[in-house]
Amino acid sequence: MREKAYAFACERTTVTTYDFTAIGIPRHYLAWMCEEGLLVKIGYGLYRAADRKAA
């Protein structure tokens, strides 16, 4: 499931919590992925893949 969420984030510039839950990724996975360095939280409910540069 983590790989699915990461691939989803890599396809987009920013992703919302709603986008992740719409594809079946639980919200608690987002916090774990931020701790692991896969996602970066850029605002309330907004994330981007860690390897993407901020626009």
mmCIF file of the N, C-alpha and C atoms, coordinates in Angstrom:
data_MODEL
# 
_entry.id   MODEL 
# 
loop_
_atom_site.group_PDB 
_atom_site.id 
_atom_site.type_symbol 
_atom_site.label_atom_id 
_atom_site.label_alt_id 
_atom_site.label_comp_id 
_atom_site.label_asym_id 
_atom_site.label_entity_id 
_atom_site.label_seq_id 
_atom_site.pdbx_PDB_ins_code 
_atom_site.Cartn_x 
_atom_site.Cartn_y 
_atom_site.Cartn_z 
_atom_site.occupancy 
_atom_site.B_iso_or_equiv 
_atom_site.pdbx_formal_charge 
_atom_site.auth_seq_id 
_atom_site.auth_comp_id 
_atom_site.auth_asym_id 
_atom_site.auth_atom_id 
_atom_site.pdbx_PDB_model_num 
ATOM 1   N N  . MET A 1 1  ? 0.824   -1.182 0.000   1.00 0.00 ? 1  MET A N  1 
ATOM 2   C CA . MET A 1 1  ? 0.000   0.000  0.000   1.00 0.00 ? 1  MET A CA 1 
ATOM 3   C C  . MET A 1 1  ? 0.875   1.256  0.000   1.00 0.00 ? 1  MET A C  1 
ATOM 4   N N  . ARG A 1 2  ? 2.017   1.196  0.676   1.00 0.00 ? 2  ARG A N  1 
ATOM 5   C CA . ARG A 1 2  ? 2.935   2.336  0.704   1.00 0.00 ? 2  ARG A CA 1 
ATOM 6   C C  . ARG A 1 2  ? 3.456   2.655  -0.690  1.00 0.00 ? 2  ARG A C  1 
ATOM 7   N N  . GLU A 1 3  ? 3.762   1.632  -1.454  1.00 0.00 ? 3  GLU A N  1 
ATOM 8   C CA . GLU A 1 3  ? 4.256   1.830  -2.810  1.00 0.00 ? 3  GLU A CA 1 
ATOM 9   C C  . GLU A 1 3  ? 3.194   2.485  -3.690  1.00 0.00 ? 3  GLU A C  1 
ATOM 10  N N  . LYS A 1 4  ? 1.955   2.079  -3.508  1.00 0.00 ? 4  LYS A N  1 
ATOM 11  C CA . LYS A 1 4  ? 0.843   2.658  -4.262  1.00 0.00 ? 4  LYS A CA 1 
ATOM 12  C C  . LYS A 1 4  ? 0.703   4.145  -3.949  1.00 0.00 ? 4  LYS A C  1 
ATOM 13  N N  . ALA A 1 5  ? 0.783   4.496  -2.674  1.00 0.00 ? 5  ALA A N  1 
ATOM 14  C CA . ALA A 1 5  ? 0.661   5.892  -2.259  1.00 0.00 ? 5  ALA A CA 1 
ATOM 15  C C  . ALA A 1 5  ? 1.824   6.722  -2.783  1.00 0.00 ? 5  ALA A C  1 
ATOM 16  N N  . TYR A 1 6  ? 3.032   6.176  -2.727  1.00 0.00 ? 6  TYR A N  1 
ATOM 17  C CA . TYR A 1 6  ? 4.206   6.908  -3.198  1.00 0.00 ? 6  TYR A CA 1 
ATOM 18  C C  . TYR A 1 6  ? 4.138   7.127  -4.706  1.00 0.00 ? 6  TYR A C  1 
ATOM 19  N N  . ALA A 1 7  ? 3.751   6.102  -5.448  1.00 0.00 ? 7  ALA A N  1 
ATOM 20  C CA . ALA A 1 7  ? 3.624   6.232  -6.902  1.00 0.00 ? 7  ALA A CA 1 
ATOM 21  C C  . ALA A 1 7  ? 2.564   7.270  -7.254  1.00 0.00 ? 7  ALA A C  1 
ATOM 22  N N  . PHE A 1 8  ? 1.477   7.273  -6.513  1.00 0.00 ? 8  PHE A N  1 
ATOM 23  C CA . PHE A 1 8  ? 0.398   8.242  -6.718  1.00 0.00 ? 8  PHE A CA 1 
ATOM 24  C C  . PHE A 1 8  ? 0.913   9.661  -6.490  1.00 0.00 ? 8  PHE A C  1 
ATOM 25  N N  . ALA A 1 9  ? 1.690   9.868  -5.431  1.00 0.00 ? 9  ALA A N  1 
ATOM 26  C CA . ALA A 1 9  ? 2.238   11.193 -5.129  1.00 0.00 ? 9  ALA A CA 1 
ATOM 27  C C  . ALA A 1 9  ? 3.259   11.631 -6.174  1.00 0.00 ? 9  ALA A C  1 
ATOM 28  N N  . CYS A 1 10 ? 4.017   10.701 -6.701  1.00 0.00 ? 10 CYS A N  1 
ATOM 29  C CA . CYS A 1 10 ? 5.019   11.046 -7.716  1.00 0.00 ? 10 CYS A CA 1 
ATOM 30  C C  . CYS A 1 10 ? 4.378   11.495 -9.022  1.00 0.00 ? 10 CYS A C  1 
ATOM 31  N N  . GLU A 1 11 ? 3.182   11.027 -9.296  1.00 0.00 ? 11 GLU A N  1 
ATOM 32  C CA . GLU A 1 11 ? 2.487   11.402 -10.531 1.00 0.00 ? 11 GLU A CA 1 
ATOM 33  C C  . GLU A 1 11 ? 1.927   12.819 -10.490 1.00 0.00 ? 11 GLU A C  1 
ATOM 34  N N  . ARG A 1 12 ? 1.792   13.389 -9.307  1.00 0.00 ? 12 ARG A N  1 
ATOM 35  C CA . ARG A 1 12 ? 1.154   14.694 -9.145  1.00 0.00 ? 12 ARG A CA 1 
ATOM 36  C C  . ARG A 1 12 ? 2.085   15.671 -8.441  1.00 0.00 ? 12 ARG A C  1 
ATOM 37  N N  . THR A 1 13 ? 1.813   16.961 -8.626  1.00 0.00 ? 13 THR A N  1 
ATOM 38  C CA . THR A 1 13 ? 2.610   17.982 -7.955  1.00 0.00 ? 13 THR A CA 1 
ATOM 39  C C  . THR A 1 13 ? 2.302   18.007 -6.471  1.00 0.00 ? 13 THR A C  1 
ATOM 40  N N  . THR A 1 14 ? 1.021   18.134 -6.130  1.00 0.00 ? 14 THR A N  1 
ATOM 41  C CA . THR A 1 14 ? 0.584   18.070 -4.742  1.00 0.00 ? 14 THR A CA 1 
ATOM 42  C C  . THR A 1 14 ? -0.591  17.117 -4.647  1.00 0.00 ? 14 THR A C  1 
ATOM 43  N N  . VAL A 1 15 ? -0.723  16.492 -3.500  1.00 0.00 ? 15 VAL A N  1 
ATOM 44  C CA . VAL A 1 15 ? -1.793  15.533 -3.273  1.00 0.00 ? 15 VAL A CA 1 
ATOM 45  C C  . VAL A 1 15 ? -2.441  15.864 -1.933  1.00 0.00 ? 15 VAL A C  1 
ATOM 46  N N  . THR A 1 16 ? -3.748  15.795 -1.891  1.00 0.00 ? 16 THR A N  1 
ATOM 47  C CA . THR A 1 16 ? -4.463  16.064 -0.648  1.00 0.00 ? 16 THR A CA 1 
ATOM 48  C C  . THR A 1 16 ? -4.743  14.766 0.100   1.00 0.00 ? 16 THR A C  1 
ATOM 49  N N  . THR A 1 17 ? -5.069  14.912 1.367   1.00 0.00 ? 17 THR A N  1 
ATOM 50  C CA . THR A 1 17 ? -5.457  13.758 2.169   1.00 0.00 ? 17 THR A CA 1 
ATOM 51  C C  . THR A 1 17 ? -6.658  13.070 1.534   1.00 0.00 ? 17 THR A C  1 
ATOM 52  N N  . TYR A 1 18 ? -7.593  13.870 1.032   1.00 0.00 ? 18 TYR A N  1 
ATOM 53  C CA . TYR A 1 18 ? -8.784  13.317 0.374   1.00 0.00 ? 18 TYR A CA 1 
ATOM 54  C C  . TYR A 1 18 ? -8.400  12.463 -0.836  1.00 0.00 ? 18 TYR A C  1 
ATOM 55  N N  . ASP A 1 19 ? -7.418  12.919 -1.628  1.00 0.00 ? 19 ASP A N  1 
ATOM 56  C CA . ASP A 1 19 ? -6.968  12.139 -2.794  1.00 0.00 ? 19 ASP A CA 1 
ATOM 57  C C  . ASP A 1 19 ? -6.466  10.761 -2.367  1.00 0.00 ? 19 ASP A C  1 
ATOM 58  N N  . PHE A 1 20 ? -5.670  10.735 -1.298  1.00 0.00 ? 20 PHE A N  1 
ATOM 59  C CA . PHE A 1 20 ? -5.149  9.457  -0.816  1.00 0.00 ? 20 PHE A CA 1 
ATOM 60  C C  . PHE A 1 20 ? -6.268  8.548  -0.308  1.00 0.00 ? 20 PHE A C  1 
ATOM 61  N N  . THR A 1 21 ? -7.183  9.089  0.480   1.00 0.00 ? 21 THR A N  1 
ATOM 62  C CA . THR A 1 21 ? -8.257  8.253  1.003   1.00 0.00 ? 21 THR A CA 1 
ATOM 63  C C  . THR A 1 21 ? -9.195  7.783  -0.104  1.00 0.00 ? 21 THR A C  1 
ATOM 64  N N  . ALA A 1 22 ? -9.314  8.561  -1.171  1.00 0.00 ? 22 ALA A N  1 
ATOM 65  C CA . ALA A 1 22 ? -10.169 8.169  -2.297  1.00 0.00 ? 22 ALA A CA 1 
ATOM 66  C C  . ALA A 1 22 ? -9.631  6.936  -3.017  1.00 0.00 ? 22 ALA A C  1 
ATOM 67  N N  . ILE A 1 23 ? -8.318  6.720  -2.973  1.00 0.00 ? 23 ILE A N  1 
ATOM 68  C CA . ILE A 1 23 ? -7.747  5.528  -3.619  1.00 0.00 ? 23 ILE A CA 1 
ATOM 69  C C  . ILE A 1 23 ? -7.490  4.409  -2.610  1.00 0.00 ? 23 ILE A C  1 
ATOM 70  N N  . GLY A 1 24 ? -7.969  4.594  -1.371  1.00 0.00 ? 24 GLY A N  1 
ATOM 71  C CA . GLY A 1 24 ? -7.890  3.520  -0.388  1.00 0.00 ? 24 GLY A CA 1 
ATOM 72  C C  . GLY A 1 24 ? -6.694  3.554  0.535   1.00 0.00 ? 24 GLY A C  1 
ATOM 73  N N  . ILE A 1 25 ? -5.981  4.675  0.599   1.00 0.00 ? 25 ILE A N  1 
ATOM 74  C CA . ILE A 1 25 ? -4.823  4.795  1.491   1.00 0.00 ? 25 ILE A CA 1 
ATOM 75  C C  . ILE A 1 25 ? -5.291  5.428  2.800   1.00 0.00 ? 25 ILE A C  1 
ATOM 76  N N  . PRO A 1 26 ? -5.167  4.737  3.921   1.00 0.00 ? 26 PRO A N  1 
ATOM 77  C CA . PRO A 1 26 ? -5.577  5.316  5.208   1.00 0.00 ? 26 PRO A CA 1 
ATOM 78  C C  . PRO A 1 26 ? -4.716  6.526  5.575   1.00 0.00 ? 26 PRO A C  1 
ATOM 79  N N  . ARG A 1 27 ? -5.307  7.468  6.286   1.00 0.00 ? 27 ARG A N  1 
ATOM 80  C CA . ARG A 1 27 ? -4.599  8.695  6.640   1.00 0.00 ? 27 ARG A CA 1 
ATOM 81  C C  . ARG A 1 27 ? -3.371  8.437  7.500   1.00 0.00 ? 27 ARG A C  1 
ATOM 82  N N  . HIS A 1 28 ? -3.406  7.417  8.355   1.00 0.00 ? 28 HIS A N  1 
ATOM 83  C CA . HIS A 1 28 ? -2.239  7.178  9.211   1.00 0.00 ? 28 HIS A CA 1 
ATOM 84  C C  . HIS A 1 28 ? -1.004  6.766  8.407   1.00 0.00 ? 28 HIS A C  1 
ATOM 85  N N  . TYR A 1 29 ? -1.195  6.232  7.203   1.00 0.00 ? 29 TYR A N  1 
ATOM 86  C CA . TYR A 1 29 ? -0.059  5.904  6.350   1.00 0.00 ? 29 TYR A CA 1 
ATOM 87  C C  . TYR A 1 29 ? 0.701   7.163  5.955   1.00 0.00 ? 29 TYR A C  1 
ATOM 88  N N  . LEU A 1 30 ? 0.015   8.271  5.825   1.00 0.00 ? 30 LEU A N  1 
ATOM 89  C CA . LEU A 1 30 ? 0.655   9.516  5.413   1.00 0.00 ? 30 LEU A CA 1 
ATOM 90  C C  . LEU A 1 30 ? 1.657   9.985  6.458   1.00 0.00 ? 30 LEU A C  1 
ATOM 91  N N  . ALA A 1 31 ? 1.296   9.903  7.723   1.00 0.00 ? 31 ALA A N  1 
ATOM 92  C CA . ALA A 1 31 ? 2.216   10.279 8.795   1.00 0.00 ? 31 ALA A CA 1 
ATOM 93  C C  . ALA A 1 31 ? 3.440   9.359  8.795   1.00 0.00 ? 31 ALA A C  1 
ATOM 94  N N  . TRP A 1 32 ? 3.220   8.084  8.625   1.00 0.00 ? 32 TRP A N  1 
ATOM 95  C CA . TRP A 1 32 ? 4.342   7.136  8.578   1.00 0.00 ? 32 TRP A CA 1 
ATOM 96  C C  . TRP A 1 32 ? 5.263   7.440  7.402   1.00 0.00 ? 32 TRP A C  1 
ATOM 97  N N  . MET A 1 33 ? 4.663   7.745  6.265   1.00 0.00 ? 33 MET A N  1 
ATOM 98  C CA . MET A 1 33 ? 5.468   8.024  5.078   1.00 0.00 ? 33 MET A CA 1 
ATOM 99  C C  . MET A 1 33 ? 6.254   9.326  5.234   1.00 0.00 ? 33 MET A C  1 
ATOM 100 N N  . CYS A 1 34 ? 5.706   10.295 5.946   1.00 0.00 ? 34 CYS A N  1 
ATOM 101 C CA . CYS A 1 34 ? 6.446   11.525 6.230   1.00 0.00 ? 34 CYS A CA 1 
ATOM 102 C C  . CYS A 1 34 ? 7.626   11.228 7.147   1.00 0.00 ? 34 CYS A C  1 
ATOM 103 N N  . GLU A 1 35 ? 7.420   10.398 8.148   1.00 0.00 ? 35 GLU A N  1 
ATOM 104 C CA . GLU A 1 35 ? 8.500   10.023 9.065   1.00 0.00 ? 35 GLU A CA 1 
ATOM 105 C C  . GLU A 1 35 ? 9.611   9.268  8.333   1.00 0.00 ? 35 GLU A C  1 
ATOM 106 N N  . GLU A 1 36 ? 9.246   8.466  7.341   1.00 0.00 ? 36 GLU A N  1 
ATOM 107 C CA . GLU A 1 36 ? 10.224  7.690  6.574   1.00 0.00 ? 36 GLU A CA 1 
ATOM 108 C C  . GLU A 1 36 ? 10.911  8.540  5.507   1.00 0.00 ? 36 GLU A C  1 
ATOM 109 N N  . GLY A 1 37 ? 10.416  9.739  5.272   1.00 0.00 ? 37 GLY A N  1 
ATOM 110 C CA . GLY A 1 37 ? 11.029  10.611 4.274   1.00 0.00 ? 37 GLY A CA 1 
ATOM 111 C C  . GLY A 1 37 ? 10.512  10.422 2.860   1.00 0.00 ? 37 GLY A C  1 
ATOM 112 N N  . LEU A 1 38 ? 9.424   9.686  2.705   1.00 0.00 ? 38 LEU A N  1 
ATOM 113 C CA . LEU A 1 38 ? 8.869   9.469  1.368   1.00 0.00 ? 38 LEU A CA 1 
ATOM 114 C C  . LEU A 1 38 ? 7.953   10.611 0.933   1.00 0.00 ? 38 LEU A C  1 
ATOM 115 N N  . LEU A 1 39 ? 7.256   11.198 1.898   1.00 0.00 ? 39 LEU A N  1 
ATOM 116 C CA . LEU A 1 39 ? 6.360   12.322 1.627   1.00 0.00 ? 39 LEU A CA 1 
ATOM 117 C C  . LEU A 1 39 ? 6.802   13.527 2.440   1.00 0.00 ? 39 LEU A C  1 
ATOM 118 N N  . VAL A 1 40 ? 6.470   14.708 1.931   1.00 0.00 ? 40 VAL A N  1 
ATOM 119 C CA . VAL A 1 40 ? 6.708   15.951 2.645   1.00 0.00 ? 40 VAL A CA 1 
ATOM 120 C C  . VAL A 1 40 ? 5.366   16.633 2.807   1.00 0.00 ? 40 VAL A C  1 
ATOM 121 N N  . LYS A 1 41 ? 5.043   16.980 4.051   1.00 0.00 ? 41 LYS A N  1 
ATOM 122 C CA . LYS A 1 41 ? 3.800   17.698 4.302   1.00 0.00 ? 41 LYS A CA 1 
ATOM 123 C C  . LYS A 1 41 ? 4.062   19.169 4.030   1.00 0.00 ? 41 LYS A C  1 
ATOM 124 N N  . ILE A 1 42 ? 3.332   19.744 3.074   1.00 0.00 ? 42 ILE A N  1 
ATOM 125 C CA . ILE A 1 42 ? 3.574   21.133 2.687   1.00 0.00 ? 42 ILE A CA 1 
ATOM 126 C C  . ILE A 1 42 ? 2.502   22.083 3.203   1.00 0.00 ? 42 ILE A C  1 
ATOM 127 N N  . GLY A 1 43 ? 1.484   21.544 3.815   1.00 0.00 ? 43 GLY A N  1 
ATOM 128 C CA . GLY A 1 43 ? 0.416   22.354 4.377   1.00 0.00 ? 43 GLY A CA 1 
ATOM 129 C C  . GLY A 1 43 ? -0.632  21.447 4.976   1.00 0.00 ? 43 GLY A C  1 
ATOM 130 N N  . TYR A 1 44 ? -1.677  22.052 5.507   1.00 0.00 ? 44 TYR A N  1 
ATOM 131 C CA . TYR A 1 44 ? -2.747  21.275 6.119   1.00 0.00 ? 44 TYR A CA 1 
ATOM 132 C C  . TYR A 1 44 ? -3.417  20.405 5.064   1.00 0.00 ? 44 TYR A C  1 
ATOM 133 N N  . GLY A 1 45 ? -3.222  19.092 5.150   1.00 0.00 ? 45 GLY A N  1 
ATOM 134 C CA . GLY A 1 45 ? -3.825  18.157 4.214   1.00 0.00 ? 45 GLY A CA 1 
ATOM 135 C C  . GLY A 1 45 ? -3.187  18.135 2.842   1.00 0.00 ? 45 GLY A C  1 
ATOM 136 N N  . LEU A 1 46 ? -2.003  18.728 2.685   1.00 0.00 ? 46 LEU A N  1 
ATOM 137 C CA . LEU A 1 46 ? -1.305  18.764 1.395   1.00 0.00 ? 46 LEU A CA 1 
ATOM 138 C C  . LEU A 1 46 ? 0.055   18.094 1.517   1.00 0.00 ? 46 LEU A C  1 
ATOM 139 N N  . TYR A 1 47 ? 0.335   17.245 0.562   1.00 0.00 ? 47 TYR A N  1 
ATOM 140 C CA . TYR A 1 47 ? 1.585   16.490 0.553   1.00 0.00 ? 47 TYR A CA 1 
ATOM 141 C C  . TYR A 1 47 ? 2.191   16.494 -0.833  1.00 0.00 ? 47 TYR A C  1 
ATOM 142 N N  . ARG A 1 48 ? 3.497   16.215 -0.889  1.00 0.00 ? 48 ARG A N  1 
ATOM 143 C CA . ARG A 1 48 ? 4.176   15.976 -2.161  1.00 0.00 ? 48 ARG A CA 1 
ATOM 144 C C  . ARG A 1 48 ? 5.207   14.885 -1.933  1.00 0.00 ? 48 ARG A C  1 
ATOM 145 N N  . ALA A 1 49 ? 5.598   14.248 -3.017  1.00 0.00 ? 49 ALA A N  1 
ATOM 146 C CA . ALA A 1 49 ? 6.626   13.220 -2.920  1.00 0.00 ? 49 ALA A CA 1 
ATOM 147 C C  . ALA A 1 49 ? 7.937   13.887 -2.528  1.00 0.00 ? 49 ALA A C  1 
ATOM 148 N N  . ALA A 1 50 ? 8.722   13.246 -1.699  1.00 0.00 ? 50 ALA A N  1 
ATOM 149 C CA . ALA A 1 50 ? 9.947   13.840 -1.163  1.00 0.00 ? 50 ALA A CA 1 
ATOM 150 C C  . ALA A 1 50 ? 10.972  14.158 -2.241  1.00 0.00 ? 50 ALA A C  1 
ATOM 151 N N  . ASP A 1 51 ? 11.001  13.403 -3.322  1.00 0.00 ? 51 ASP A N  1 
ATOM 152 C CA . ASP A 1 51 ? 12.005  13.654 -4.361  1.00 0.00 ? 51 ASP A CA 1 
ATOM 153 C C  . ASP A 1 51 ? 11.597  14.752 -5.324  1.00 0.00 ? 51 ASP A C  1 
ATOM 154 N N  . ARG A 1 52 ? 10.386  15.283 -5.206  1.00 0.00 ? 52 ARG A N  1 
ATOM 155 C CA . ARG A 1 52 ? 9.938   16.386 -6.052  1.00 0.00 ? 52 ARG A CA 1 
ATOM 156 C C  . ARG A 1 52 ? 10.370  17.702 -5.427  1.00 0.00 ? 52 ARG A C  1 
ATOM 157 N N  . LYS A 1 53 ? 10.706  18.656 -6.268  1.00 0.00 ? 53 LYS A N  1 
ATOM 158 C CA . LYS A 1 53 ? 11.057  19.988 -5.792  1.00 0.00 ? 53 LYS A CA 1 
ATOM 159 C C  . LYS A 1 53 ? 9.803   20.823 -5.657  1.00 0.00 ? 53 LYS A C  1 
ATOM 160 N N  . ALA A 1 54 ? 9.780   21.690 -4.682  1.00 0.00 ? 54 ALA A N  1 
ATOM 161 C CA . ALA A 1 54 ? 8.631   22.577 -4.493  1.00 0.00 ? 54 ALA A CA 1 
ATOM 162 C C  . ALA A 1 54 ? 8.539   23.535 -5.666  1.00 0.00 ? 54 ALA A C  1 
ATOM 163 N N  . ALA A 1 55 ? 7.315   23.824 -6.075  1.00 0.00 ? 55 ALA A N  1 
ATOM 164 C CA . ALA A 1 55 ? 7.121   24.712 -7.233  1.00 0.00 ? 55 ALA A CA 1 
ATOM 165 C C  . ALA A 1 55 ? 7.317   26.162 -6.859  1.00 0.00 ? 55 ALA A C  1 
# 
